[in-house]
């Protein structure tokens, strides 16, 4: 991150920590969904607790980053973009935590033949998040690499759209009660929305990268 933060190693370290939490949160979510469908309650609750802790820690860290950016009057031309990226990335982590928590609250009964599809949907949605984080890191360290990382994130977002749509179509062809079909659709939609949120961050990042390159 030397391109931006030559004045303070503390801020550089805080941003790295914040991005690490998002990657770790995506992994915890993916493994948490798999644990739910494998009926491994211990592992599921462990990942759920990890995500909740990371969400709280990331919120506190984001506020420190915002405070440091203003107190040290750093990168005035790009400060708004950096703050926007931190806030929108934090929403991704919040959504990961909230979605896994819904599995705990509602205990959806997903048909066994669909469960591998939900696990796959969680995996590719989290891959979109991981490439989003790679793109943000590149924004600070290697600006030309931003575009490739964004492209990868958007690729997985499109994949998640397709898998989620496939799940919904197949579910509505079953003999389940309409309320059960809606429950299946609800969880596919919420897992898919994680990748959608990552795409929103990438859209913001693409504009920020263009502004820096001008």
N, C-alpha and C positions, 0 to 999 in steps of 0.2 A: 504493500500500500504506500510505498515511498512517493508515488506520484502526487499524493494528496497530503499526507500527514508527516511531513518532515519535522514538524515542531513537537509532536507528542507521540511517544510510543504507547502511552496508556490508551489513547483513543483508538489507535490502530488495533491494539490487543482486544479492546472491548467490542469492536465491530467484528473481528474474527470470531470471538466467543459467541456473539449474537448469531452469526451465520452458522456456526457449528451447531447451535441449539436447534435451528430449523432443520438441518440435515438429520440430526439425531431424532428430532420429533417425527420426521417422515418415516424413518426406520422403525421407530416405536409404534407408529400407527399401522404400518404394513404388517409387522409381526403381531400386533394386537388383534387385527382383523383375522389373521390366520389362526391365532390362538382361540378366538371366539368360535370359529367354525370347527376347529379341532376339539372343541369342548374342554380346553385346557384353562380352567378358571383361574388357576394360580398365575399362569403366565399372562393371561389377559389382564388381570388386575394389576400385575406388576407394570405392564406397559401403560396401562391407564394412569397409574400413579406417576410414572415417569413423565408422561406427557403433561399432566397437570402441573407438576413441579417445574418442568421446562417452560411452560407457558407463563407462570408467575415470575420465574427468574428472567426470562426474556423481556417481559414488560418492564421490570426494574432496570435491566441493562439498557433497554432502548431509551428510557427516560434519562439515564446518565449520559448516554451518547448525545442526546439532544441538548442537555445542559452544557456539556463540554464544548460542543460546536459553537454555542452562543458565547460562553464565557471566554473562550480563547480566540473569538472572532476569526475562526478558521474558514477557509475556502468560501468567502462571501458570495462569489459568483455561482458556486455549485451547491451551497449549503441547503437551499430549498429542495433541490433534487435528491440530495443524500437523505434528508429528513423524510421526504416522501417515500423513498425506497425502504427506509427502516420501518415506517409505519405500515406500508402495504405488505411488506414481508411478515411483519408481526401478525397481520390478519390471517396469513396462510397458516402460521403455527396455531393461532387461536382456533381456526377452522378444523385443523387436524385433531386438536384436543376435544372440541365440541362434538365432532362426528363420532369419535370413538366412545365418548361418554354416552351418546345416544344408544349405542349398542348395549351399554350397561343398564340404561334407564328403561328401554323398551323391549329388550330381549327378543329381537325379531326371529320368527321361525321361518327361515329361508329353506326352500326345498333343496334336498341334498344334491340334485343334479345341477343346481345353479350355484352352489357354494364355491366351486373352483373359479367360476366366472367373476364372482365378487372379490375373491382373493387376487385374481389377475387384475381386476379393475383398480384395486387398492395399490397394487404394485406399480402399474404404469402411471397412475396419478402421482405417486410418490417420486417416480423417476422424473416427471415433469418438474416437481418441486426441487429435486436435487440439481437438475440442470439450470433451473432458475437461480439457485444459489451460486453455481459456478459462473453464471453470467454476471452476477453482482460482484463477485470477487474480481472478475476480469475488468469490470468498470474501474476499479481502483488500481489494478496492477498492470493490465495488458489490454488496453482499449480495443485494439483490432480483433481480439478474441471474443468480444461481447457478442458479435453477430452470430457466430457459430453456436455458441452456448444457448442463445435465445432460440435459434432454429431447432435445436434438439429438444428444448423444453416445449415448444409449440408442437413439434412432431408427436410427443407423448400426450399432449393435451388433445390433439385430434384423435389419437388412438383411444383415449379414454372416452371421448364422445361416441365413437363407433361401438366400443364394447358395452357401454351403458345403454345405448339404443338397442343393441342386440338383446341384452337382458330384458329390457322393457317389452320388446316385441314378443319374445318367447314367453314371458310371464303372462301376458294378456291372451296368449293362446291356450293357456291351461284351464282347468276346471275349478281353479281356486275361487273362493268367494271374492267379490269385488273389493272388499275391505282388505283381504290378504294380498290381492294384486297391488293395491295402492301402497301397502307396507313394503312390498318388494321394490316397487318403483321408487318409493321415498328414499330407501337406503342406497340404491344405485345412483339416484340423483345427487345425494349428499356426498358420496365418495367422488363422483365425477366433478362436483363443484370445487373440489380441492385443486384439481388441475386447471379449472377455469380461473380460479383466483391466482394461480401461478402465472397464467397467461396475462392477466391484468398487470401483474408486477412487471412482466417482460415488456409489455407495451409501454409502460412508464419508463422503464430502463432504456428502451430503444431511443426514445425521445431525448432522455438525459445524455446518452452517449453521442447522439448527433450534435447536441449543443456543445459538448466538450470538444468535439472534433472540428468545430467551425473555426 
